[in-house]
Amino acid sequence: MVNALLGLILLLALVNIVCLVVLLYRISRTSGGNAEQAVREELRQGREESAQAARDLREEVSQALKSASDTTIRTIGEMALLQRSQLVDALGELKSLTEISQTQLGALRA
């Protein structure tokens, strides 16, 4: 029983070695015999893709910040106009109260 298992393991190891040789042969044939060059090319492509993705992300973040900045500026401008309107109204009320006070003070003196 043990001998059969050892024989099976040996057979599987030989099949594995044959598969690896065939795989290495195919890789060397498809890459022109230079697997190292193929790996370098893949790494270069990966770096280029990462650089492009980073560039796109920076552009997207920049546009989002610009949009937020524009919205903030517009909102602050609208708030300033509203405050100015409220200030003009309050100033009108104050002038009206001052005139009423002056009239009543004049009536008390007379």
Secondary structure, 3 states (H helix, E strand, C coil): CHHHHHHHHHHHHHHHHHHHHHHHHHHHHHCCCCHHHHHHHHHHHHHHHHHHHHHHHHHHHHHHHHHHHHHHHHHHHHHHHHHHHHHHHHHHHHHHHHHHHHHHHHHHHC
